[in-house]
Amino acid sequence: MTRALLVLGITLAAALPAKADITHKIQSSVQLQVDGAASQASRIGSTLAVSGSNVTLDTAPVLGTLSAGDAVGYTPGEYSITTAGDAFSYSESYIEGDATPSNTSVSSGVVTSLPMLGNTTTTSGGVSGSLAGTIASDGAMTITAGGAGTTATGQVVLSIEVD
């Protein structure tokens, strides 16, 4: 009888299902990006600098009058040597400032006329072209490049966890 109970216990223990948790995850994503046009412009002002030694000012240099839509303008000075035969130095520099630019507008995501000032950084807008991305149910990924200024990123993550 003891032997029968032992055989019955072993048989029942062998027939019990094993407990195991299995987790299977599939995550997929496609990110498509088209950069927009951008322009950053800073106006610079007009500057005039004069320096020298052994020179006499005959007619002063003149900056013009500022008016809307126009740059300042400049008339150089006139100088003569103070003591003939002695060494002299003379320097006159002028930087023309920016005129007041017209406004820009955006049409269909494109700026048709960007400002061009003394300090300008311009980035061309992206062109989607044939930009595309797909991930099939079997995880097969298809990414098609677009035009300039586009980015396509695809990702498939498969994980199996057994506890």
Buried (B, 14 or more C-beta within 10 A) or exposed (E): EEEEEEEEEEEEEEEEEEEEEEEEEEEBEBEBEBBEBEBEBEBEEBEBEBEBEBBEEEEEBEBEEBEEEEBBBBEEBEBEBEEEEEEBEEEBEBEBBBBEBEEEEEEEEEBEEBBEBEEBEEEBBBBBBEBBBEBEEEEEEEBEEBEEBBEBEBEBEEEEEEE
